[in-house]
Amino acid sequence: MRSSSLMPTPEQVLRERSWRYCRSASQASESDLVLPRRTILQGDAATVLSRLPSGSIDVLVTSPPYYMLRRYGAGRSEIGTEESVSQYVANLVKVFEGAVRVLKEGGSVWLNLSDGYSRHPRYGAPPKSMLLMPERVLLALAKRGWVVRNKVTWTKPNPLPSSVRDRLTCTWEAFYFLTRSRRYHFDLDAIRVPHVSQRRPSDPTGRSLKYAAGKRPRWQGPLAGSNDGLLKARAEGRSGHPLGKNPGDTWRMATAGYRGAHFATFPPALVERPIKACCPERVCESCGAPWRRSTRGLTPNCRCRAGWHRGIVLDPFMGSGTTAIVAERLGRDWLGIELKPEYVELATERIRVERAKQEEVNKNDNEGRKTA
Ligand SMILES: C[S@@+](CC[C@H](N)C(=O)[O-])C[C@H]1O[C@@H](n2cnc3c(N)ncnc32)[C@H](O)[C@@H]1O
């Protein structure tokens, strides 16, 4: 069993040592690389990624610095301070080149990006124009083989007030979901939400729908969606999936309330769904395949007959450590990269405090169960 105490286990110490070894020996072969877990590696994201073992990460959940919106004072390799938006895109693409290598084949990426407005043509757009930075990044990634599966709209009930009088206030940010291949790990059941209506369908035959299963009206284009899933559910007398409905791609969540020394933190709720859906609770220790969820609980999905370890989420722009905190709460492993040493310290302390709180909650729950 994994120890949840604050002292590193001998296994963790060993991993840390091998990590140091790899850092000093730039010629270390791929088989020497051991993936560190539950730690933050200080350095530039693209450089640190190049030293991690290939095919070792289940999902990347991250929010890089947006272009020219903040100054983190993180040093020369700080992303977001480039002279033009195209240089910024090139730097992010470099980080994603590293991500391609470290992700497992069925792995994925959740990427939070938000646009800014130009003040001078040198930034890459006429003054007052949106830079279209997220669009530029996504087009560059799609060109390099990334499969763009979703653009989630994170709408904020508490957006920053603005005094602009000649355009609308910005009240949402994009959260992109990307994969490397057409087949990847996605546990929809883990993130379903309750149906709004529990009524049984009034039209079980589905005749009121515009067309029958497998048939498409002539006016539909080749990329139009189908009604087949809905028709199947109706034929079975259900109004939807018994475990709840797909949460959809508009998420309404307040911005983060963390009051530490970092000023651009994720709201924990925002990273919960990506981790639950894309970071498996258990993976095979030998081949890395995610275990399958079934009515019998979690079962292996390979023939290795090996043990398991937790799935792992990587945040290459760790900031104050929100991804790690949510991952631990959900029983997943995590790994962070952060350029600014002060933020590494800040996040490590924040994670330590949250872990202690969680241990207290777990202890009280266990005691409650014993006395019940
Ligand atoms: C938007 S913040 C991330 C906030 C994080 N999601 C949280 O909840 O705290 C971006 C972080 O990226 C770091 N950063 C900037 N350039 C970097 C680079 N080249 N490599 C790694 N980290 C970098 C900044 O110091 C900053 O902490």
Ligand as a Chemical Component Dictionary entry (heavy atoms), coordinates in Angstrom:
data_LIG
# 
_chem_comp.id                   LIG 
_chem_comp.type                 NON-POLYMER 
_chem_comp.pdbx_formal_charge   0 
_chem_comp.three_letter_code    LIG 
# 
loop_
_chem_comp_atom.comp_id 
_chem_comp_atom.atom_id 
_chem_comp_atom.alt_atom_id 
_chem_comp_atom.type_symbol 
_chem_comp_atom.charge 
_chem_comp_atom.model_Cartn_x 
_chem_comp_atom.model_Cartn_y 
_chem_comp_atom.model_Cartn_z 
_chem_comp_atom.pdbx_ordinal 
LIG C1  C1  C 0  -1.146 30.579 -14.930 1  
LIG S1  S1  S 1  0.114  30.079 -13.854 2  
LIG C2  C2  C 0  -0.412 28.467 -13.368 3  
LIG C3  C3  C 0  -1.355 28.502 -12.207 4  
LIG C4  C4  C 0  -1.799 27.134 -11.753 5  
LIG N1  N1  N 0  -2.712 26.548 -12.693 6  
LIG C5  C5  C 0  -2.429 27.227 -10.362 7  
LIG O1  O1  O 0  -3.579 26.810 -10.180 8  
LIG O2  O2  O -1 -1.773 27.758 -9.472  9  
LIG C6  C6  C 0  1.458  29.761 -14.887 10 
LIG C7  C7  C 0  2.749  29.363 -14.179 11 
LIG O3  O3  O 0  3.719  29.015 -15.160 12 
LIG C8  C8  C 0  5.015  29.360 -14.670 13 
LIG N2  N2  N 0  5.943  29.427 -15.820 14 
LIG C9  C9  C 0  6.182  30.448 -16.668 15 
LIG N3  N3  N 0  7.062  30.076 -17.628 16 
LIG C10 C10 C 0  7.380  28.775 -17.376 17 
LIG C11 C11 C 0  8.231  27.849 -18.018 18 
LIG N4  N4  N 0  8.948  28.165 -19.109 19 
LIG N5  N5  N 0  8.304  26.589 -17.510 20 
LIG C12 C12 C 0  7.597  26.245 -16.389 21 
LIG N6  N6  N 0  6.796  27.114 -15.730 22 
LIG C13 C13 C 0  6.677  28.359 -16.221 23 
LIG C14 C14 C 0  4.769  30.689 -13.957 24 
LIG O4  O4  O 0  5.788  30.945 -13.014 25 
LIG C15 C15 C 0  3.373  30.455 -13.336 26 
LIG O5  O5  O 0  3.476  30.012 -11.996 27 
# 
loop_
_chem_comp_bond.comp_id 
_chem_comp_bond.atom_id_1 
_chem_comp_bond.atom_id_2 
_chem_comp_bond.value_order 
_chem_comp_bond.pdbx_ordinal 
LIG C1  S1  SING 1  
LIG S1  C2  SING 2  
LIG S1  C6  SING 3  
LIG C2  C3  SING 4  
LIG C3  C4  SING 5  
LIG C4  N1  SING 6  
LIG C4  C5  SING 7  
LIG C5  O1  DOUB 8  
LIG C5  O2  SING 9  
LIG C6  C7  SING 10 
LIG C7  O3  SING 11 
LIG C7  C15 SING 12 
LIG O3  C8  SING 13 
LIG C8  N2  SING 14 
LIG C8  C14 SING 15 
LIG N2  C9  SING 16 
LIG N2  C13 SING 17 
LIG C9  N3  DOUB 18 
LIG N3  C10 SING 19 
LIG C10 C11 SING 20 
LIG C10 C13 DOUB 21 
LIG C11 N4  SING 22 
LIG C11 N5  DOUB 23 
LIG N5  C12 SING 24 
LIG C12 N6  DOUB 25 
LIG N6  C13 SING 26 
LIG C14 O4  SING 27 
LIG C14 C15 SING 28 
LIG C15 O5  SING 29 
# 
